Each structure stands twice: as C-alpha cells, then as structure tokens.
Amino acid sequence: MAIVRVGFLELWVRDLERSLEFYQGLLGFRLEHREGKSAYLRGYEELEWSLKLTEAPFPAVAALGFKVDEEGLDQARTWAQQEGLPHRLEADWGRPEVLRVQDPFGYPLAFYFRAEKLPRVLQNYHEYRGPGILRIDHLNLFSPEVDRATRFYQEVFGFRLTEYTEDEEGRLWASWLHRKGNVHDVAFTNGEGPRLHHFAYWLPDPLAILKAADILAGAMRTDEIERGPGRHGISNAMFLYLRDPDGHRIELYTSDYLTVDPDHPPVRWSLDDPRRQTLWGHRTPKSWFLEGSLLLDLEGKPVPTRASALQGLPEHVT
C-alpha cells in the first residue's frame, strides 16, 4: 500500500480552550480553523493541518492519519473490504476523502491523499511562537504483540525497519519503522495495548528543544515535562516529552538521521543496553512505561486493551 508518511492525529480532549492554551499558546502551534467542537492546527513547515483537537467527554485518540499517494486510497479501501475490517469513507475540513479503518490490531487508522493546501509560512519567522514547531514526525504505539504488528506493517503497508530492541532469546520488544526517510513514522513499544504511547513533532535544532524547556519553566509549567531534555540512543535524536492537560504525551524531536537507502541495515539494540533509552544515562520515569492514551473504534467507543505476552520489569521496555 502506497503510504507516503505519517499525516495527522486526532485527539479527544475534555476542554478545548484549555488544550488550545497548551498547544497554541504555550507551544506555538498555528490554529488554522475552528468548527463546532474541533480545532485544526499545524506546524510552520506544514502545508496541511496535522493535529485535530475535538472536545469530548473523555480523552482518547480518534484517528492515526497517514498520507498516501494517488492510488493509495483505493488500495486501502480494497484491502479493508477483502479483510472484512470496519471502515468508512468520510470528509473532514480541507480533506474531501478520508478512509477510516480499524486495523486487525485495533488501531484507528485514517488514510487520505487530497488536502487543501494552506499558505506557506515557513519563512515567516516573525510569526513564529514557542520553540518553532515545524511538522509532525511520528507516532509511537503501545502493542502487546510487537513482533506480529511489526511484520504486518512491513508486509501490508510497506514500512521499512530502521532500529529494533530484542532480548537475548531473540524476542522483539520494540521496533521503529519508516516511510518518509528518517528513523520512523510509526514505532511499536511493548506494553498494554493497543494504545498511543506518544506522538512527535519535529523542531528545527537541539537549541529549540532547550528553548521549549525554558518556555515551560518560564510559564511555571515544569510539571508538564515528563522526560528530558536528552538524546536517545535509538534514533540519535534530541527529545523533550511533555504531557498535555489531558495526559496525552507529545514528544518534541529533532536531529535523527537519513534512512532513504532501500538497503539501509536496521540497527539492533540489546534489551540490556541502557544507552538505547537515553544515550546520556538519565533514568526514565515509570509513567513512561505504563501510561498511554486510549484509542477509539469507528463508533467512538474505547478499544479494549490487553496485557503484553512479554513479561518483565518496566525498565525493560523502551
């Protein structure tokens, strides 16, 4: 299936104004449109919206969106029909056709090709707010069956493996998969699932990561910093993890590496290598391993979760 890249995320939030104060006011996302109980935002590099916030009774994730090529929407519809998966075609603001599909693992996927292009503001530096959010980069998903999900996303969706964590028995604990040519568009992390672990946005450089931390500190909002700043061993990227007012986890991310070569060899990390989580050796909080966002099915009901078959201490999960 012709997936181009990760495209967008739709979050349910309990208080839209409070969420906009966080994403637009604190982090500087551009608010492009409001309609009913929903708001549409983007980063400064993006020509399409990439984050939709919808006020709802409880926090959850309604859609994990992927951009496809011109034939991709028909391919996705044919696949969903052949597999008997729940799916429907709908429209959203600026997107006349969005195919929503509940994949075999319970993840609420959304595929689209056509999108209304917004004005280019990348070089309108005088308009930048916050640390300079540029574009959506990846999704990280909790999965109780990382090995099976990884193989499926490779074989059906054409994702390429860039890095992975396995134990000495050869069991896969986490995987990083890409379509757009950097370390990942989607990752699977061992744990109770299906749930969203985090979503990530690309920042211009490591100094922007530090600026984000300073902004949180200046606003007396350091309780919303969960982890970092730091550098990952896996991906080599600089990072800062925040929790929004509903507990959704967002990563501010930059400076990973190019993976466009078709024969790019995946990097293996041992489960016992402490550098894979944080190259500098910082300890990771327990919340990182246990907490995530609920997913919704196509009817707006929470997707049931189950525990992982891989049992171990939380620090054994990356």
C-alpha positions as CSV (number, residue, x, y, z in Angstrom):
1,M,0.0,0.0,0.0
2,A,1.4,3.4,-1.1
3,I,1.8,5.2,2.3
4,V,3.9,8.4,2.0
5,R,4.3,9.5,5.6
6,V,2.5,10.0,8.9
7,G,-0.1,12.7,8.2
8,F,-2.1,13.7,11.3
9,L,-3.5,12.8,14.7
10,E,-7.0,13.5,16.1
11,L,-7.2,13.8,19.9
12,W,-10.3,13.9,22.0
13,V,-9.8,16.4,24.8
14,R,-12.1,17.4,27.7
15,D,-11.7,21.2,27.5
16,L,-10.9,22.6,24.0
17,E,-9.9,26.0,25.3
18,R,-7.5,24.6,27.9
19,S,-5.9,22.4,25.2
20,L,-5.6,25.3,22.8
21,E,-3.9,27.3,25.5
22,F,-1.3,24.4,25.7
23,Y,-0.8,23.7,22.0
24,Q,-1.3,27.1,20.5
25,G,-0.5,29.4,23.4
26,L,2.5,27.6,25.0
27,L,4.0,25.5,22.2
28,G,3.1,27.9,19.3
29,F,1.1,25.6,17.0
30,R,-0.8,27.6,14.3
31,L,-4.5,27.4,14.8
32,E,-6.0,27.4,11.2
33,H,-9.6,26.6,11.7
34,R,-12.4,26.0,14.3
35,E,-15.6,24.2,13.5
36,G,-18.1,23.1,16.1
37,K,-16.1,21.4,19.0
38,S,-13.0,20.9,16.9
39,A,-9.8,22.9,16.2
40,Y,-7.3,22.2,13.4
41,L,-3.6,23.1,13.9
42,R,-0.3,22.8,12.1
43,G,3.4,23.4,12.4
44,Y,5.2,26.2,10.5
45,E,6.6,23.9,7.8
46,E,3.4,22.1,7.0
47,L,1.0,23.0,4.2
48,E,-1.8,20.8,5.7
49,W,-3.2,20.6,9.2
50,S,-1.7,17.8,11.2
51,L,-3.4,18.0,14.7
52,K,-7.1,18.0,15.3
53,L,-8.4,18.6,18.8
54,T,-12.1,17.7,19.5
55,E,-13.8,18.4,22.8
56,A,-15.4,15.2,24.1
57,P,-16.4,13.6,27.4
58,F,-13.1,11.8,27.9
59,P,-9.5,12.0,26.5
60,A,-8.8,9.5,23.7
61,V,-7.3,9.1,20.2
62,A,-9.8,9.1,17.4
63,A,-7.5,8.7,14.4
64,L,-4.0,8.0,13.4
65,G,-3.6,9.6,10.0
66,F,-1.4,8.6,7.1
67,K,-0.8,10.4,3.8
68,V,-1.0,8.1,0.8
69,D,-0.3,8.6,-2.9
70,E,-3.0,8.9,-5.6
71,E,-3.7,5.2,-5.8
72,G,-3.4,4.6,-2.1
73,L,-6.9,5.4,-1.1
74,D,-8.4,2.9,-3.5
75,Q,-5.8,0.3,-2.4
76,A,-6.7,0.9,1.3
77,R,-10.4,0.5,0.6
78,T,-9.9,-2.7,-1.4
79,W,-7.7,-4.1,1.4
80,A,-10.2,-3.2,4.1
81,Q,-13.0,-4.8,2.1
82,Q,-11.0,-8.0,1.5
83,E,-10.1,-8.4,5.1
84,G,-13.5,-7.6,6.4
85,L,-12.3,-4.7,8.5
86,P,-14.6,-1.9,9.9
87,H,-14.1,1.1,7.5
88,R,-15.9,4.1,6.2
89,L,-15.2,7.0,3.8
90,E,-15.8,10.5,5.2
91,A,-14.8,14.1,4.7
92,D,-13.1,16.5,7.1
93,W,-12.1,20.1,6.9
94,G,-9.8,20.6,3.9
95,R,-9.9,16.8,3.1
96,P,-12.7,15.7,0.9
97,E,-12.0,11.9,1.3
98,V,-10.6,10.3,4.4
99,L,-10.8,6.5,4.7
100,R,-11.1,5.4,8.3
101,V,-10.1,1.8,9.0
102,Q,-9.8,-0.2,12.2
103,D,-6.8,-2.4,11.6
104,P,-6.5,-6.0,12.8
105,F,-4.8,-4.8,16.0
106,G,-7.4,-2.2,16.9
107,Y,-5.5,0.9,15.8
108,P,-7.9,3.5,14.3
109,L,-6.1,4.4,11.0
110,A,-7.1,7.1,8.6
111,F,-5.8,7.4,5.0
112,Y,-6.1,10.4,2.7
113,F,-4.5,11.8,-0.4
114,R,-6.2,15.1,-1.4
115,A,-5.8,18.0,1.0
116,E,-6.4,21.7,0.8
117,K,-3.0,23.5,0.8
118,L,-2.6,26.2,3.4
119,P,-0.4,29.3,2.9
120,R,3.3,28.7,3.1
121,V,4.6,30.3,6.3
122,L,8.0,28.5,6.8
123,Q,10.0,31.7,6.2
124,N,7.6,34.0,8.1
125,Y,9.9,33.9,11.0
126,H,8.4,37.0,12.6
127,E,5.2,34.9,13.1
128,Y,6.9,32.0,15.0
129,R,5.8,31.4,18.5
130,G,7.0,28.9,21.1
131,P,10.0,26.8,20.2
132,G,9.1,26.7,16.5
133,I,7.0,23.6,15.9
134,L,7.7,22.6,12.3
135,R,6.0,19.3,11.3
136,I,4.6,16.0,12.6
137,D,7.2,13.3,12.7
138,H,6.0,10.1,14.1
139,L,3.6,8.0,16.2
140,N,4.6,5.6,18.9
141,L,2.1,2.8,19.7
142,F,1.9,0.5,22.7
143,S,1.4,-3.1,21.5
144,P,1.0,-6.4,23.4
145,E,2.4,-8.2,20.3
146,V,5.2,-6.1,18.8
147,D,6.6,-8.8,16.6
148,R,3.3,-9.5,14.9
149,A,2.4,-5.8,14.4
150,T,5.9,-5.1,13.0
151,R,5.7,-7.8,10.4
152,F,2.2,-6.8,9.4
153,Y,3.1,-3.1,8.9
154,Q,6.2,-4.2,6.9
155,E,4.3,-6.7,4.7
156,V,1.0,-4.9,4.2
157,F,1.9,-1.2,4.4
158,G,5.5,-1.4,3.1
159,F,7.2,0.2,6.2
160,R,10.9,-0.4,6.5
161,L,12.6,-1.3,9.8
162,T,15.3,1.1,11.0
163,E,16.0,0.1,14.6
164,Y,14.8,-2.6,17.0
165,T,15.2,-3.9,20.5
166,E,15.3,-7.6,21.3
167,D,16.3,-9.8,24.2
168,E,18.9,-12.5,24.2
169,E,16.3,-15.0,23.2
170,G,15.6,-13.1,20.0
171,R,12.2,-11.8,21.2
172,L,11.3,-8.4,19.7
173,W,10.4,-5.7,22.3
174,A,10.2,-2.6,20.2
175,S,10.6,-1.5,16.6
176,W,11.0,1.7,14.6
177,L,9.5,1.8,11.0
178,H,9.6,4.4,8.4
179,R,8.2,5.5,5.0
180,K,9.4,9.1,4.7
181,G,13.2,8.5,5.0
182,N,14.1,9.3,8.6
183,V,14.1,6.9,11.6
184,H,10.4,6.4,11.9
185,D,6.8,7.3,11.0
186,V,5.5,4.7,13.4
187,A,7.0,2.7,16.3
188,F,5.7,-0.2,18.3
189,T,6.5,-0.3,22.0
190,N,5.9,-3.4,24.2
191,G,3.1,-2.9,26.7
192,E,-0.6,-2.9,27.4
193,G,-2.4,-2.1,24.2
194,P,-3.4,-1.1,21.7
195,R,-2.9,2.4,23.0
196,L,-1.0,5.5,21.8
197,H,2.3,6.0,23.7
198,H,3.1,9.4,22.2
199,F,3.1,11.5,19.0
200,A,6.1,13.6,18.0
201,Y,6.7,16.9,16.2
202,W,10.0,18.0,14.6
203,L,11.8,21.1,15.8
204,P,14.5,23.0,13.9
205,D,17.5,22.0,16.0
206,P,18.7,21.0,19.5
207,L,18.6,24.6,20.7
208,A,14.8,24.6,20.0
209,I,14.5,21.6,22.4
210,L,16.2,23.6,25.1
211,K,14.0,26.7,24.3
212,A,10.9,24.5,24.8
213,A,12.1,23.5,28.2
214,D,12.8,27.2,29.1
215,I,9.3,28.1,27.9
216,L,7.8,25.6,30.2
217,A,10.0,26.7,33.1
218,G,9.2,30.4,32.5
219,A,5.5,29.7,32.5
220,M,5.8,27.7,35.8
221,R,4.7,24.6,33.9
222,T,7.6,22.2,34.6
223,D,5.1,19.7,36.0
224,E,4.1,19.1,32.3
225,I,7.7,18.0,31.5
226,E,7.8,14.2,31.8
227,R,11.2,13.4,30.4
228,G,14.3,15.2,29.1
229,P,15.8,17.2,27.5
230,G,18.1,14.4,26.4
231,R,19.4,12.4,23.5
232,H,18.1,9.0,22.5
233,G,20.4,6.1,21.8
234,I,17.8,4.7,19.5
235,S,17.4,7.3,16.6
236,N,20.2,9.5,18.0
237,A,17.5,12.3,18.2
238,M,17.3,15.1,20.8
239,F,14.0,15.0,22.7
240,L,11.7,16.5,25.3
241,Y,8.5,14.8,26.4
242,L,5.5,16.7,27.7
243,R,2.1,15.7,28.9
244,D,-0.8,17.9,27.8
245,P,-3.8,18.9,30.0
246,D,-5.5,15.5,29.3
247,G,-2.3,13.4,29.8
248,H,-1.6,12.8,26.1
249,R,2.1,12.5,25.6
250,I,3.8,14.7,23.0
251,E,7.5,14.5,22.1
252,L,9.4,17.4,20.7
253,Y,12.0,15.8,18.5
254,T,14.9,16.7,16.2
255,S,18.3,15.6,14.7
256,D,17.8,11.9,13.8
257,Y,19.3,10.6,10.6
258,L,18.6,9.7,6.9
259,T,17.3,6.3,6.1
260,V,16.3,6.6,2.4
261,D,18.6,3.9,1.0
262,P,16.5,0.8,0.2
263,D,19.2,-1.5,1.7
264,H,19.7,0.6,4.8
265,P,20.6,-2.0,7.5
266,P,18.4,-2.0,10.7
267,V,20.2,-1.2,14.0
268,R,19.8,-3.8,16.7
269,W,19.8,-2.8,20.4
270,S,20.0,-5.3,23.2
271,L,17.3,-5.1,25.8
272,D,20.1,-4.9,28.4
273,D,21.8,-1.9,26.8
274,P,20.9,1.2,29.0
275,R,22.0,3.6,26.3
276,R,19.1,2.8,24.0
277,Q,16.6,4.8,26.0
278,T,18.9,7.8,26.8
279,L,22.4,8.0,25.5
280,W,23.4,10.2,28.4
281,G,22.2,7.8,31.0
282,H,19.2,9.6,32.5
283,R,16.7,7.4,34.3
284,T,13.3,7.2,32.6
285,P,10.2,7.8,34.9
286,K,7.9,4.8,35.5
287,S,5.0,6.6,33.9
288,W,6.8,6.3,30.6
289,F,6.4,2.6,30.6
290,L,2.9,2.3,31.9
291,E,0.8,5.3,30.8
292,G,-0.8,5.9,27.4
293,S,-3.8,7.2,25.6
294,L,-6.9,5.2,24.9
295,L,-7.9,4.5,21.3
296,L,-11.4,4.7,19.8
297,D,-13.1,2.5,17.4
298,L,-15.1,3.8,14.4
299,E,-18.2,4.2,16.6
300,G,-16.3,6.4,19.2
301,K,-16.0,3.6,21.8
302,P,-12.8,2.8,23.6
303,V,-10.8,-0.1,22.0
304,P,-10.3,-2.8,24.6
305,T,-6.7,-3.4,25.7
306,R,-4.8,-6.4,26.9
307,A,-1.5,-7.1,28.6
308,S,1.6,-8.0,26.7
309,A,2.8,-11.6,26.5
310,L,6.3,-10.3,27.2
311,Q,6.6,-10.0,30.9
312,G,9.4,-8.1,32.6
313,L,10.2,-5.1,34.7
314,P,9.0,-1.7,33.3
315,E,12.6,-0.6,32.6
316,H,12.9,-3.5,30.1
317,V,10.6,-1.6,27.8
318,T,12.0,1.1,25.5
